[in-house]
């Protein structure tokens, strides 16, 4: 959220208002942070990248996928948007791991050379597991105690103070010396927005529209692309503290626009699927024989389906926030 401007401020197309704490500390109260959080980031990146290498390698192996024709080329694995989203998910996990690892190394190196000043303490305050909701609850508790003997009007004023104002007040204390969000965390944020929205949308479309139990084989590879990937990104949403902004739906929208342009150019240049047919998604994407319908599908996916998928991401973020706020309220008070 962007302070006074609200969630639907034009500023929220960008990255202002986020702190390093949002990207370097787990949302849940893990022991051993920040080392345990960096370990989680590295392990999930290794797991995802391993499958991202194995699946294209196994793609034309009928033990894992439907038996293809002799025209199969392994590079055609990349002509499907499911595999684009799977690759973006891998890029997100890798970028998150590298960003956190680099940030922690930089923080420890800075402190090892004399992190004794107030500026340095504030600059690296994000290395400690202090969540925004913890700040809110502590502030409200202190305010309530200070006003215990005051008139009821004072209590009503305290209860009407918004969480965002309390967060901003504490950030001015804890992060007054903090620099702007580094570019690598901004890139991580963009990749997360793209990965969640695309993986969620494509998983739903695959099992409802594309999957045919009489033709499609359920294999370990397509289950990972259209099932495990969604589980990983939802798990990551609840374990981490990365913020979600509704206006960031523009980033997965750009990916879908890019894929639509790619499929159009691919068909126009004579590109075929692995079976030698012109369609990439039967009855849905075929710029050779169904140009009008393919255009309608592209427009609906870009300007309707993607914003809805990203809105679901925002709803999950609110559920996460509410869950841990209830936990921290019980823990702190």
N, C-alpha and C positions, 0 to 999 in steps of 0.2 A: 504494500500500500504506500501511497505517496503523501503521507501526512495530511495536510489540510485539504489537498486537492481531491482526495478520495480515489477509489479504485479506478474510476472512469476518467481520470485526468489524462490529457494528451501526453504528459510527462511519463506515464506508465508504459508507453511504447518503448522507452529506453530502460536504463538500469540505475537511475538515481534512487536513493533512499535505502538501498540494501547495504548490509554490513558484512564484513569478513566472517563474523560469527555464523551467519546464515549458511556458509559454505564450508566451514572448517570444524564444526561441532555437530555431533549427532543430536537429533531431536529428542530421542529417548535418553534416560540417564544411564549411559554406559559407564562401566568402570574402566579406568586406565586410559582416559582420553588425554591428549589427542592421538596417542599411538594406536589405540584400538580402532579408532575411526579411520585412520590412514590404512591400517591393515585390512579393514573391511573393504575399503575402496580398491585396494590392490587386488584382493582375492576375487571380487566380483568382476573386475576388469579382465583378469586372466581367464576366468571361466567363460565369460561372454566371447572373448576374442578366440578362444580355443574352438568354440562351436562355429564362429564366423569363418574360421579357416577350414574346418572339417566339412561343413555343409556344402559349400561349392565344390569341394573335392569329390564328395560322394554323390553329387547331383545326378549324374547319369548312371548311377549304380542301382539296378532294379531291386536290390535288397533294402534300399532306403526310400526310393522314389518309384513312381510308376515307370515301367519299362519304356524307354524312349526309342525313337527310330535311329537309323544310322546317321541322320543329319544332325544329331545332337552335337552341340558344341558347348563346352563347359562355360564359356564366357556368356552364354545366353541366360545364365542364372541371374544376371544383373538387369534383365529387361522387365522384371516384375517389381512392382512397388513394395510388395511384401519384403523382398530382399533389400530394397533401399532402406526401409525402416529398420530392418535388422542390423544393417551396417551402421546406420546413424546411432542406434542404441549402443553398439560397440564403441563408436567414436565418443559417445557421451561418457561411458564408464571409464574409458582410457583417459579422456581429458580430465575427468573428475579426480582420478587417481594421481595423475601427474601433477595437477594443480595443488592438491592437498599435500603431496609429498614435497614438492618444491617449496610451498609456503612454510611447512614445518621446518624444513632444513634451513630456510632463510631466517626464520624466527629464532631458532636455536643458535645459529651462527651469530646473529645480531646480539643475542643475550650473552653469549660466551665472550664477546668482546666488550662487555660492560654495559649491560642493560639495567643501569641503576637509576637513570633519570626518570622523572615523571613522564616525559614525552615518550620514552621507550616503553614504559609500563603500559601507558594508554594505547600505544600503537599495537602492542601485541597482547592486549587484553582479550582478543578473540580466541586465544589458544586455550582459554579456560571455559568449561562447560556451563556458562550462564545463559540460559535461554531468555527470549523476550518475555515469555509468559511468566517466568520466575520473577523477572523484574517487575512486571505488572502486579503480581500478587504481593510481593514484598512492599511495593509502594502503597498499595491500598491498605495493607495491614498497618504500616507505619502511620498513614494518614488517619486511619480509624482510631488508633491508640492515642494519637496526639489530640484528637477532637472528642475524646470520650466524655469530657466534662463540659463540652460546649453545647449550645442550644441545638435543637433538632434541625434548624435551618442549615447549620454548618454541616451536619451529617448528610443532608440532602445534597449539598454542594459537593461533598466528597464523593458520594455515590454516583453523581452525574459526570464525574471526570472520566473522559474516554480513555480506553486502553492505549490508543495511539499517542495521546498527549503524555501519558506516563512513560511510554517507550521513548518518545523524543526527549523528554526531560533527562532520562538516564543516559541516553546516547550522547547528550551534550557533556555528560560527566565522564563516561567511560570511553567514548570514542571521539572526543573533541580534538585529539591529535591524530586520528586515524586518516590515512590517505584514501583516495578514491578507490573503488573496487578495481583490482587489477584486471587487465584485459583477458587473462586466462580464465578467471572466474566468470567474466561476462560471456566468454565463448562457451564455458560449461553450462551456463544458464540457458543460452540459446539452444544448445544441443539437447538439454533436458526437455525444454518445451517442445522441440520437434519430435524427440523420441517418444515421449508419453502420448501425445496426440495421435501420431501416426500409428504407433503400435496398437493403441486401443481401437482406433478406427478400422485398421486393416484386419485385426483379429476378429472383430464383430462381423465385418463384411465377408471374411473367408468362411466362417462357420455357418452363416445365414444364407449367403448368396452363392459363393463359389463351391463350397463343399457338396459333393454328391456321393453318398455312401455306396452307390452301385458302381461308381467309376473311380473315385478318389481313394487311394490307400492311406490309412492313418499310420504314419511312420514316425520314427524318433526324430527325424529331421523337420518334417512339417509341423509336428507338435511343438518343437522348440521355437520355430519361427512364428507360429500362430497360437502359442499357449504359454510356454515357459517365459518367453520374452515379456508378455504382459504381466505375468506373476512377478518377474524381477523388477519391472519399472514401478509397479504398485508397491512392492515391498520397499523399494528405494524411496518412494514418496513418503512413506510412513516413518522410516528410520532416520531420514535426513531432515534438515531444517531449511532446505532451499525454498525460497519464496516462489509463489506462483502469481502471475499477473494475467488478467484476462486478455489484455491487449497484445500479449505475446503470441496470440494465435496467428499473428501475421507471419511468424517465422516458419511454422509448418505449412502455412498457406503458400509461401514461396517455394517450398519443396514440391508440393503438389502441382503448382504451376510449372515448375521445371520438369517434372515427370510427364505432364501432359504434352509439353513442347517436345520432349524427347520421344514419346510414343508416336506423335504425329510425324516427326522427321524420320523416325525409324521405319514406319510403314511406307512413307512416300519414297524412301530410298530402296524399297524392295525387301525390307527386313521381314523375316518370318519367325514364328515361334519354334520350339524344339521339335514339333511334329511336322513342320513344313506348312503350317496354316498361316493366314494373314492376321488372325485375331490374336491379341495378347490375353484378353479375358473374354471368353465366349459369350456372345449376346450382350456384351457391355463395352468393350474397347476394341474396335476394329475400324480404323480410319480409311480402310480400302472399300469395304462393303457397307458399312454403317456409319458414315461420317457424321450425319446429323445427331444420331443417338449418342455417339462417342463424345461429341461436343457438349451435349446436355449433361452427360455423366460427369465430364470434366468440370463443368461450371458448378453443378450441384455439390460435387465432392470438395471443390475449392472454397466455395462461399457459404455452404450450409453445413456439410458434414464435419469439416475441420473445426470451425468455431464451436460446434456442439461438443465434439470430442474434447476440445480444450476447456470448455465450460465444465465438463465432468472432472477434468483435472483440478480445476479450481474448487469444485465441491469436495473432492477428496482431501484437498489441502485444508479446507475449513473443518472437515471431520477430524483430521489429524490434530489441528489446533485445539479443537474442543476437547478431544480425548486427553491430550497431555495437559491441558489447562486444568481439567478436573483432577488429574493425578497430582499435579504440582500444588493445587489448592489444598488438597488433603495432606500432602507431604510437608508443605511450608507452614500451614496454619495448625 
